[in-house]
Amino acid sequence: MDWIGFLTDQDIDFVTRGPNTKRGEISVQCPYCGDDDPSAHMGISLTTENWGCLRSAQHRGHAPHNLIAALLGCSTPQARLMAAAYSVADPTSLDDTLAMLTRTSGPPRALQGPMAPLTLPPEAKPIKATGSTARFWHYLEARHFDDVADLVSRYQLRCATTGTQKDRVIIPLFQGGQLVGWTGRAIQPTVNAPRYLSSSDAVKRVVFNEDDLWQGGKVLYVVEGPFDALKLDYYGEPIRVRATCLFGIMMTMDQVCTLRQLRRQFRKVVILLDRGAIEPAFDALDWLQGPNVSIGALPEVFKDPGMMKPLEVEEFIGRDI
């Protein structure tokens, strides 16, 4: 269990040395003692799974998810998922243990293994106002984007007239400066295919526009789909209001970990799922719990943020600045 990474990402204060901290351990305020713990009496081993409070023998254990649940105030299933996300091989030496202490939070490095760098499929074409891709240009205009050329350039949008992404606007996804996947949005009603078609499951391991979001800002909107995020981010970016999406209504653990880090870069984080997605919105609030995280509400005339026109977007986000 990567306790250093977990505590850093969750903004939980810890110490690496002191009268209550043994060699090879870190210490936090005991979540079971609460305010009765005047200092960091909960020791967490970096070489085993043991943890325990010096003030009470009852506040001890060896299952990481139990301590995680106490620290975050989340459910046991959520804590198990969090523990799995931060599971690493136990350090085999003191040098390995000390190396863990140098970990810093921030933008993740380019992903390896199954998330290795990709290239867009050969059928992915630039979107132009004339020629065979003009209908994609007109589709974006119909979605109330008033400067399609700038939109396409800023988010590196593409389109396909053939192949598996035929008749779709292709939205590339980057992490650590590398392409890790893409999702295609159909520009006309589909019968036997989904409205969005992604390159792989890797899409659910990132959030939209992730690299740019590390710059921070005033407000970060967390929405469902990429076109919802495009609309809010494109018109909000000049006033430091940004948006990202989950590619659905449920967050994956990778997305939870990323967003819990990103929330520190913004004054406010607003969960703004489509109208009717009340339960998933509260689940997201539970996962991203923080003093600057809240649930937003769309005006009644809109089903999702992507329906808004530019002036409506500016009026809407003006309430949260």
RABELUR-V917839 format. One line per field, one symbol per residue. phi: phi as a letter, one per 20 degrees, with the letter a starting at -180 (. if undefined). Layout:
phi=???
This chain:
phi=.efffffffemdfbcdbqfddefnccccfffefmffefbeeeecfedcefbaefebffecrcegfffgfffemdffgffffffffdfcfffdbffffffffefceqgffgfdmfdfgccfffffdfecfcnfdfffgfffffemeecfffffffdlfcbcdbnfdgmceedfccbmndfdrbcddfebgdddcffdcefafggfecdfmgfffffmrecceddedffffgffffeegfdmddbbcdlqedeefffgffffffgfecfccdecefgneffffffffffehafddbdecfggfdebffffegfffffffffdf
